[in-house]
Amino acid sequence: MEKSMKYILTHNVIRKMLDAAIEKAEELGIKVSVAIVNDGGNLSGFLKMDGANLIPVQIAQDKAYTAAGFGIPTSEWYSKIKDKPPLLHGIVHTDRMTIFGGGIPIYIENDLVGGIGVSGGTGEQDILCAEAALNVLAADL
């Protein structure tokens, strides 16, 4: 029987990803919190910029959790549920579920290995910061 290899996010890669997201936030002139979770939704890395607000600390973690839990960016949720009242009014009340932009699943090849969540800017700015972190991951492979 052939043993399959499972990809994981190492602490070295996680640190680089956090740094890249923060660097992008500085470039954009915003203060954010950045969270990275593994494929089980467990917090693997977190950074709150000096001067960042308190509430985005939890929102960033929830964005990462939602992205890892469903394997799709959090920004895609609203368009999927806006015309479905039971989902629109129900799923958003699920613990840790968020539909704000800034949560992106992390894939290595075709394996879902986690999620990243950024909160503190606009949805678009948070997405740019998360994408900067993902670019580091792609370059590191």
N, C-alpha and C positions, 0 to 999 in steps of 0.2 A: 504494500500500500504506500502510495506516495504521500509524503507529508506536505501539507500546504503551508505557505508562508503568509503570515498576517503582518501587514504594515502597521506601525504605530508612530505616533508623534514623539520624538525624543525631546528631552528637556533642552538640548542645545538648539534644536530647530524651533521649539516653542519660544525661547528667549529671542531668537532672531526675528520671529514673526511679530512678537510684541513690540520690539524695537522699531520694526518697519511701520507698524500701524501708528505708533506714537510719532515717528518722524513725519509721516504724512499729515497727521493732525497738526503738528507744529507748522508745517508748510501751509496748511489751510488756515492757520490762526485760530484753532479751536482747542478746547480742553475736553478730553474724552477718557472713558474707562474702556479697557479692552479685556475680554475674557476668551479663553480657549478651553474647550472641553474635549474629552476623549469620546470614543464611540459609545460609551456607556453613559454619557452626559455628566461625567465627573469633572470637576474643575481641575485643569492641568496647569494653567497659567493665567495670571491676572495682573493688570497694571492700571492704576488710577493716576492720571497726570496731576501734578501739583495744581491746585486751583480748580480742578474739575468738580462739578456738582455731585451731591450725594446720591440722589435718586438714580442717575444713570449707572451707578455701580451695580445695582441689581438688574436693571434693564439689559445691560451688556451681557450679563451671565444668562439671562433668560433668552436673549437672542441667540447666543451660542447653543444653548440647550435645545431650542426649537429647531434650529438649522440641523443639528446633529440628529435630533429625534425623527425628523421627516426627510432629511436628505435634500431639501430644497431651500433656497434663500428665503428669508422671512419677508422680503419685499414682494414675493410672488403670491403671498397668501390672500391679500385683499381681492385681487382680481379673480381668484378661485372661489371666493365665498360671498362676494358682494351681492350677487343675485340669488343667493340661497339663504333665505332668512333663518332657517333652523341652524345652519352652520354659522352664519354671520353673528347671530345673537347667542350661540352656544359655545362654539369652540374657543372664542376669545376669553371665556371664563374658565378655561382649563388652566390649572395651576402651571405656571411657568411658560405658558404659551404666549407668544407675542407676534404681531404682524407688522411691526415697524421695520423699515429697511435698516440694514446694518448687520444682519445675521446671515452668515454664509456657511454652508457645509464644507468640510474639508475632505477632499478625495485624494488618494494616492492611487494612481492608475484608476481602476474601477472600484476600489475599496473605500467605503465611507469610514474615515478614521476619526472624525470629530466635527467640531463646529467652532467658528469664531464669531464673536459678537462685539460690536463697537457701539457705544452710545455717548452722546454729549453734543453732537452737531446735528445738522439736518439729516434726514434719512439718506440723502444723496452723499453728504460728506462722510457719514458713517460707513456707507458702502465703499467709498474710495479708500478709506483707511483699512477696511477689511481686505479689499482687493490688493492693496500694497503688501499686506502680510502674506497673502496667498502667492504673490509673485516671488517672495523670498523662498517659500516652500518649493515652488516649481524650479527655481534656480539651484536649490540645494540638492535636488534629486539626481 
